[in-house]
Amino acid sequence: MFRRRPLLPVFPEGGVLVGGAARDWLRGVAAKDYDWAVPAPQRAAQEQADALGGAVFALDTARGYWRVTAPDGVQHDFVPLPADMTADLTRRDFTVNALALTAYGRVIDPTGGQRDLRARRLRMVSGANLRADPLRAWRAVRFKVTLGFRLEAATEAAVRQVALDLAARTLPFPAWERVRDEVQALLAHTDAARGVLRLEELGLLALTVPELREGVGLIQGGFHHLDVFDHGVEALHQLLARVPDAPLPLRWAALLHDVGKPRTHARDPQSGRMSFHGHDKVGAALTSQILSRLKVPGDDVTSASALVGAHMVPLPSTEREARRFVHRRRALLPDLLSVMLADREAARGPSSSPHSRLAYQQAMGRVLAALEEQPTPPPPLLTGRDVMALLGLAPGPRVGEAVRALAEAEALGEVTTPDGARAFLHSWAGASGS
């Protein structure tokens, strides 16, 4: 049963609403992006911008593509009205997107998209269309998860074949930026973990993040009841169960936090025990490589990689240690705690117990209390120039070491006044041989 349909925006003169916005309106869902086919795209875009108080800019002047961004974040794209709207729609990816709506409420539906909408079924318009743009294979998974539709059998088979042909290089691989957009749109959904599993089932994960698949079948034991791959997916699920609005870097970090384990896996020949020493650092480097390959923005790459690299840091057992933990990792908090908790809650192996989980949560509580007590670093009691003068140091690494040591002492409450800071530095310099 569809919801009550939302109000449509005012149609531009001679315009037709096409694609996803028409689909969403028929489903009773307010669209965030509107695609308009109009006789005069530039003029229609300018008129829409004036009416909405938005900004207009060209997407492709040669082809007459224009975009308007409204103050509320809703986006309107304008393209030339095709001579044959039916033929244009039959070149699209899925039947539920091969829909158009006129200003008079008439639905143009040449492929049975309304029928598929009612059945909550995702069906390709044709196998040839799917292969004409292989990115549509990733889009099939995104739509399945984000719309909650069933992937029709023939369409699923076609997606699998596209994945095989891409792996065999008999189809051209889409631009990484386009793959990134599809994968991150999937990752942004609350059911992202299931989406990752569907990418794996259809052969698309091997084309996207092959490093993640290296953990398939790698059993860990101890605290872990899942192999490395499924543990990462479960950690993403646990994260989103607790932080449903988690930003994308945090989602990537949860999914990839153990991506370094397969490459650091070792087994003791006598005891048979497995180890993954240094997997956090290897994982941080792999995370940077993976996200850079996907053309993820640099700041997001840095953030996700740092979280992966820090997820094995021991949690504090005392309040003083908690203050030190906050001081040293403030830039990663509270996201680091979210990754660590997701990791812990995704592990229910033989070494896990209610007592161990309680101890872990108590340690996290100490960090959160310390962070609440000191949400920002205290202002420095002495400047770098003061430190240099006091200790007779020339500019160089030693000054930085002294400044950092003083800042930590101040964060721990061991130093509270300028005089105390000077005494601390004299003591520090003597102990460290300066």
N, C-alpha and C positions, 0 to 999 in steps of 0.2 A: 504494500500500500504506500503510495507516494504521499509526501507531506503537502500541506497547502502551499501553492506556488507563490513565491515572493513577487513583488512588483518589479516589472521590467523598467530599465531606464528609457528615456525618450529615444526613439529610433532616429538616427540621422536620415536626412532626406534620401529616399530611394534605397535605404540600407536594409541589409538582411543580417540577422545574428546567426553566426555559424559555429559549429564545433562544440567545445566543452561548455561554453556558456549556455548554449541551447539545451545541451544534455542536462546540465545542472538545473536549469529552470524547469524542465519537464520532471525532474526528480523532486522538485520542491526545495532546492538548495540555492541560496544566494551565491552568485558567482563573485570571484575576486578579480577575474580577468575576462574582458569581453572582446571577442573578435568580430569585427564588422566588415562585411563586403559592401562597398559603396561605389557609386558612379564617380565621385571626385574625392579621393582619400585625403588629400592635403586640406582641402576646404572643410571637409567634414571633421577632420581632426582639430582644426583651428576653432571651429564653431563649438565643438565639444569642450575644448580647453577653456574657451571663454565662458561657457555655461557653468562649468564645474569649478572655475578658478584654478585650473591645473596647468601643467607644463606640457608643451608639445615639442616633439623632435622627430627627426627623420630616422627610420630604421634602414631604409634602402631607397634612395631617391630614384634610382634607375628603374626600380620595379614599382615605385609608388607606394611604399610601405611606411606608415606613420604611426606614432604612439603618443598617447596622452596619459599622463600620470596624475590622478586626482589627489587632492590633499588628504583624503582618507585612505590612500594607498591602493585604491582600485585602479586597475590599468585597462585602457581601451586601445586596441590595435585596429588600424584601418588599412584595408587592402582593396585593390580594384575589384569591382563586381565582375565575376566571370560571365562570359557570353552564355554559357550553359552551366547553370548551377548544379543540375543533377549530375552531369559528367564530372564536375569538380568534386562533388561529395563522394563519388564512387572511387576517387583516387586516394581517399583517406585511409587511416590505419584500421580503426575498429568501427563497427556499425554504430555504436553508441556515440561516436564522434562524427559520424557522417550524417549529421542532422543540421537543419537550418530552420529559422523561424522568421516569418515576415512581420511587418508592423501590424498587419491585420489578424495575426494569430494563426496563420496557416503554417503547418509544419511540413517541411520538405524532407521526406524520408525514403530515399530510393533503395536502401539496403535492409530495411526491417529493424532499424535501431530502436524504435519505440517498443517493439515486441521483446527485444533483448533487454531493454531497460526494465520492463515489467518482470522478466524472468531473472533479473540480476545476473545476466550472462555476458561475458566478454567474448566477443566473436570478431575475428578479423574480417575485413571486407573481402580480401583475397590473399592467397599466399604470395602472389606476385607483388602486391602492395607492401607486404611485410618485408620481402626481400629487397624491394627497391630502396628501403631505408632501414638497414639492420638495427638501428637504434630502437626501432619499434619493439624489438624483443624485450629489451629492458623496460620499455614503457608498459608492456603487457603485464609484467610483474608489479610495477608500480600501481597501475590501475586495479589490478586484482586485489591488492592489499588496501589501497586508500579508498576505493569505492566499495570494497567488500563483495565483489562479484566472483562468480565461478568462471574459471577459464574453460571455455568450450574445448572439447577433445581435439578437434581438428586444428584449432588454433594453438593449443599446447604442443601438439606434434610439430607444427610449423615453427614454433619458437625453438624447440629442441634442435630442429634441423638447421635453423639459422645459426645457433650456437656452435653446432658441429662444423658448419661451413666457414664460420669466422675463425674457428680454431685451425681449420685446414687452410685458411687464407684463400679460399675460393670466393669469398665475399669481402668487400672492402670494409676495414674497421672504421667505425664512426670516430669523429674527433673526440679526444678525451674530455674536452670541456662539455660536450653534449652528454657523454656517459656520466660524468660527474653530476650534472644537473638531475638526471634521472635517479641516480643512486642516492644523492642527498635528499631528494624529494621523498624517496622511499624511507630513508633513514630518519627523516623528520616526523614520520607518522608514529603514533603510539604503539602500533603493532609492527614496528620495524624489525624485531627479531624474527618474526615469522616471514617477513619479506626476505631477509638474508637467507633463510632456509630454502625459500622458493627459488632464489637465484642459484643456490647450490644444486637443487634438484633438477633444474632446467639446463644446467651446464654453463650458466652465465657468470657465476662467481669465479670460476677458473679463468675467465677472460678479464675479470675486473680486479680482483684481489687474490691472485693465486697463492700469495704468501700465507693467507689465512687458511687455505685448504691444506697446507702442510701439516696441520694439527689433526686432520681426520684420522681416527684410529690410534692416535698416540695416547695411551692410557697413562694416567699420572699416579693414582693411588693416594694414600695418605688422606688429606682433607678433601680430595677430589673424587667424585663419583662419575664424572663425565670425561670423555676424551678432551684434548686441548681445544679442538674446534667447537664442539658443542658447549664447552664451558664458556668460551668467549661469547657465543650467542646468548647463552643463559645469563651471563653478566649484563649484557645489553638489556635483556628483558627485566632483570632485577633493578637496573638503574631506572628504567622508564616507569616501573611500578612505584618508585619512590619519588622520582623527579620527572614527572611527565612533560615539563616544559624545558628539559635539559637542552642546552645549546648544542649545535652539531659537533664542535670539537670534543665535548664531553662524551657524546654518543660514540664517536670514533674511538676515543680512548678506552671506553668500556669494552667495545667489541674487539679491539686490537691489543688489549693490555698484556696478553700472553703470546702474542705473535712471534716473539723471539724464542719460545720454548723448543720448537722442533730443531732449531739450529744450535741449541746449547744442550741438547739431550745427551746424557751419559748414564751408563749403568755400571755400578760397582761389580766387578767380576766375582767377588767373594760373597758379599751380602745380597747382591741382586737389586739393591736399592737404586732408584733412579734419582738423578739430580738435573737441575737446570740452571747451574750457576751463571750469573750474569745475563739471564734472559731479559731482565728489565732494561739493561743498557742496549742489548742487541735489538730488543723490541722497539725502543725509542728510535733507533736508527732506521729500522724497517718501516715504522710508522711514518717517519719523515719521507722516506722513499716512496711509499705507497701513495700518500696524500699529495706529494709533489707530482707524481705521475698523473694523478687525477686532476691536476690543476686546481687544487683547493687553495684558497687565499693563504698567503704566507703566514699571517698572524695565527690562523686556525691550525696550520701545520705545526707551528712552534708550540702552540698551546697543547694540542693533542699529544705531541711527542714528549713534551715535558711531563705530562700526567702519566704516560706509560712508563717513562724512565724513573718516576718517583713512587710507583704504586707498591713497591716492596719495602719502603722505608718502615722500620719498626715503629709501632705506636708507643706513646709514652706510658710509663707505669706510675709516674708521680706528677704532681701539679707543676713542679719546677721543670721537669722534662717536657711537659705540655707547652709551657711558655717558650721553651727553646724550639720545640717543633713548629710552633706558630711563627716565631721570628724567622726561622730559616726557610720556611716554605709558604710564607704569607701570600706570595703572588699566585700560588696554585690553589689556595683555599677559598671557599669550601669544596671546590670541584674535586680535589684530590681525595677528600674523605668520601665523596659519592662514588668514585671509582673503586676505592678500597672496600667500601661496604658492599657494593655490587659484586665484586670479586669474592668476598667472603660468603655472601648469601647464595652465590651460585655454586658453592662448594659444600657438598653434604656427604663426604666420603667417610670411611671408618674412623678417621681421626677427629672428625667433627662431632661435637656434642653440645647440648644446651649450655653446659658450663663454659665451654670455650667460646661460644657465640656471645654469651653474656659478658665475659671478660673483654671481648673485642669491642662490644658496644660501650662498655664502661670507659675503655681507653679513648674511644671516639668522643665520648661525653667530656672527658678532660680537655681534649683539644678544642672542642666547641666552646667550652666555658672559658678557656684561655683566650680564644679568638674574640669572644663577646667582651671579655674584660679589657682587651687591648686590640680593637678593630683596626687601628692604624699604628704605624711605628711611632714611638715617642720622638719629639723633636730632639736633634742631637745636642748634647751638652757642650761639645767642642767641635770646631770646624777642622777640616783637614789641615788648614794652615796653622791652627792652634797646635795640632798634634805634631806637625813638623817642627815647629819652634820649640815645643816642650821637650821632644826627644832628640832634637838636633838631626833630623832626617832630611835628606834631599828627596825631591820628587821621585817616586818609584813604587814598586810593588809593596815594599815594607810599610809605606804609609797606608795603603789600602788594607793591609792585614791589621794594622793598629786600629784603624777606624772601624773595621768590621768587628773586632774583638770588643771594642768599647760599646758599639751599638748593641751587641748581644748582651753584654753585662747590664746595660741600661734596660733592655727589654725584659731581662730576668729580675729586675728590681734590685740588683746588687749595687748599682750606682745610681744616685738620685740628684747629685749636685755637681757643679763644675769642679769644686775642690775634690770631691770624691772621684770624679773622672780623672783628674790629674794624678791622684794617688794610685788609682787603678792602672793607669798607663805606665807609671814608673815601675810598679810591681810587675806588670806584664813584660815590659822591656827587659827587666832583670832576669825574669824566668826564661825568656826566649833568647837571651844572649844578645840583645840589641845594645 
